[in-house]
Amino acid sequence: MAQSQTTNPVQAVLKYLPSGDTAWVRTYDAGINNESYAFDLAIDTAGSVFSIGYSIDTATGESYGSVIK
């Protein structure tokens, strides 16, 4: 689980192979004037990975939940 350090943070989940190469990347970008933050990670019994977070609309202050699978 990673977050960018830009002015518009984006959530990202990466899976790495044993070799260290990237197997896949999933991202969530809340869009212009929004910030997105990941705060937890979960793995279900099937091995699916979930990143749980939230986004803030910097213009209105409203917040929204987000999940990346």
Secondary structure, DSSP 8 states (H G I E B T S, - for coil): -EE--SSS--EEEEEE-TTS-EEEEEEE---TTEEEEEEEEEE-TT--EEEEEEEEETTT--EEEEEE-
